[in-house]
């Protein structure tokens, strides 16, 4: 893994990093003169999970090359569904994260709020369903992989 999130390449900023996610920078980068809407989602580490209270840490792992390829597919799929999108940010953190730290950031800009909201929701939902990133939880009673793991699906198989 590398440090800080790499600079954007074209209209999509897609990366996996072991450094703190640049949440404010991602939101500012997505602003374009032709886009009147910027919608962002920031997932943070919380103190509980399904069937587990007292969660203290999360640890994320992935095969970076495969994960970023899938994240680019997610961005491409969103662009195919909403052709007017301006910029898309999909950033995911790996490594050990404490409570309140950002684990994933999705930002979408578009000319209007309807497509920005729809595309941002589609991006986070599709990322979670299709990108091979694994989560291990540490809680007051132990440490194990997150409950609710599922098969990784293809981006093209995700319903709108």
VMD Tcl script that draws the C-alpha trace (Angstrom):
set ca {
  {0.00 0.00 0.00}
  {1.06 3.55 -0.55}
  {0.60 6.63 1.56}
  {-1.65 9.58 0.73}
  {-4.34 9.13 -1.91}
  {-2.94 9.61 -5.40}
  {-3.98 12.66 -7.38}
  {-7.04 12.39 -9.60}
  {-6.66 11.06 -13.13}
  {-9.20 12.65 -15.43}
  {-12.78 13.13 -14.21}
  {-12.56 10.21 -11.76}
  {-10.48 10.05 -8.58}
  {-10.26 6.39 -7.59}
  {-7.80 5.07 -5.03}
  {-7.10 2.72 -2.13}
  {-4.72 4.04 0.50}
  {-3.43 3.33 3.99}
  {-3.34 7.07 4.79}
  {-6.17 9.18 6.19}
  {-8.72 9.94 3.46}
  {-8.73 13.53 2.13}
  {-12.46 14.09 2.70}
  {-12.53 17.88 2.33}
  {-10.12 17.83 -0.61}
  {-12.30 15.24 -2.40}
  {-15.41 17.39 -2.00}
  {-13.63 20.52 -3.22}
  {-12.11 18.69 -6.20}
  {-15.55 17.54 -7.40}
  {-16.85 21.12 -7.82}
  {-17.13 22.20 -11.46}
  {-18.67 25.36 -12.98}
  {-21.22 23.31 -14.94}
  {-22.27 21.24 -11.92}
  {-24.74 22.74 -9.47}
  {-24.82 19.67 -7.20}
  {-22.12 17.89 -5.22}
  {-23.23 14.92 -3.11}
  {-20.83 13.17 -0.77}
  {-20.92 10.11 1.44}
  {-18.30 9.44 4.10}
  {-18.38 6.09 5.89}
  {-16.76 6.12 9.34}
  {-15.86 3.49 11.91}
  {-18.66 3.09 14.46}
  {-18.67 1.39 17.87}
  {-20.95 -1.53 16.95}
  {-21.75 -3.98 14.19}
  {-24.41 -6.63 13.63}
  {-24.38 -8.75 16.75}
  {-21.30 -7.04 18.18}
  {-21.13 -4.17 20.64}
  {-18.00 -2.44 21.84}
  {-16.26 -2.37 18.44}
  {-12.95 -0.57 18.94}
  {-11.16 -0.92 15.60}
  {-11.65 -2.07 12.04}
  {-8.96 -3.44 9.80}
  {-9.47 -3.39 6.04}
  {-7.54 -5.53 3.54}
  {-7.64 -5.75 -0.23}
  {-5.69 -6.66 -3.30}
  {-5.10 -3.07 -4.39}
  {-4.84 -3.59 -8.15}
  {-8.06 -5.62 -8.30}
  {-9.92 -3.28 -5.93}
  {-9.02 -0.11 -7.86}
  {-9.92 -1.79 -11.17}
  {-13.36 -2.62 -9.77}
  {-13.75 0.91 -8.38}
  {-13.02 2.31 -11.87}
  {-15.73 -0.02 -13.22}
  {-18.15 1.39 -10.62}
  {-17.36 4.94 -11.78}
  {-17.77 3.89 -15.43}
  {-21.09 2.24 -14.67}
  {-22.34 5.41 -12.96}
  {-21.29 7.48 -15.98}
  {-23.16 5.11 -18.31}
  {-26.32 5.44 -16.19}
  {-26.03 9.23 -15.66}
  {-24.07 10.66 -18.64}
  {-24.20 14.23 -17.33}
  {-22.05 13.50 -14.25}
  {-19.13 15.85 -13.69}
  {-16.58 14.28 -11.33}
  {-16.62 11.09 -9.30}
  {-14.51 10.32 -6.24}
  {-14.22 6.76 -4.87}
  {-11.62 6.42 -2.12}
  {-11.24 3.54 0.34}
  {-8.90 3.20 3.26}
  {-7.06 0.02 4.23}
  {-5.17 -0.88 7.37}
  {-6.21 -0.38 10.99}
  {-8.77 2.37 11.70}
  {-10.09 3.66 15.02}
  {-13.53 4.92 15.93}
  {-14.62 7.94 13.90}
  {-12.00 7.53 11.17}
  {-13.19 7.66 7.54}
  {-13.03 4.32 5.76}
  {-14.70 5.23 2.47}
  {-15.50 8.45 0.62}
  {-17.80 8.82 -2.38}
  {-18.38 12.21 -4.01}
  {-20.34 12.88 -7.19}
  {-20.93 16.16 -8.98}
  {-23.65 16.71 -11.57}
  {-25.60 19.58 -13.10}
  {-28.64 18.76 -10.91}
  {-29.26 17.17 -7.50}
  {-31.43 14.29 -8.73}
  {-28.67 12.58 -10.69}
  {-26.00 13.53 -8.13}
  {-27.94 11.87 -5.27}
  {-28.84 8.82 -7.37}
  {-25.31 8.35 -8.68}
  {-23.68 8.79 -5.25}
  {-25.99 6.20 -3.71}
  {-25.41 3.83 -6.61}
  {-21.64 4.26 -6.28}
  {-21.45 3.45 -2.55}
  {-23.91 0.56 -2.80}
  {-22.17 -0.91 -5.85}
  {-18.71 -0.40 -4.35}
  {-19.71 -2.34 -1.21}
  {-21.24 -5.15 -3.29}
  {-18.58 -5.52 -5.99}
  {-15.17 -4.37 -4.70}
  {-13.13 -7.04 -2.87}
  {-12.28 -5.25 0.36}
  {-12.43 -7.28 3.56}
  {-13.11 -5.98 7.06}
  {-11.95 -7.43 10.38}
  {-13.50 -6.12 13.59}
  {-11.90 -5.81 17.01}
  {-14.43 -5.51 19.83}
  {-14.58 -5.98 23.57}
  {-15.11 -9.75 23.16}
  {-12.48 -10.53 20.53}
  {-11.41 -10.09 16.94}
  {-12.81 -11.65 13.76}
  {-13.90 -10.97 10.21}
  {-17.07 -8.90 9.91}
  {-20.40 -10.68 10.05}
  {-22.47 -10.44 6.89}
  {-19.76 -11.20 4.34}
  {-21.14 -11.86 0.88}
  {-20.02 -13.04 -2.52}
  {-18.43 -10.34 -4.67}
  {-20.61 -9.67 -7.71}
  {-19.79 -8.11 -11.06}
  {-20.48 -4.39 -11.42}
  {-22.70 -5.10 -14.45}
  {-24.89 -7.41 -12.30}
  {-25.93 -4.68 -9.84}
  {-29.48 -3.45 -10.35}
  {-30.10 0.30 -10.71}
}
mol new
graphics top color blue
foreach p $ca { graphics top sphere $p radius 0.5 }
foreach p [lrange $ca 0 end-1] q [lrange $ca 1 end] { graphics top cylinder $p $q radius 0.2 }
display resetview
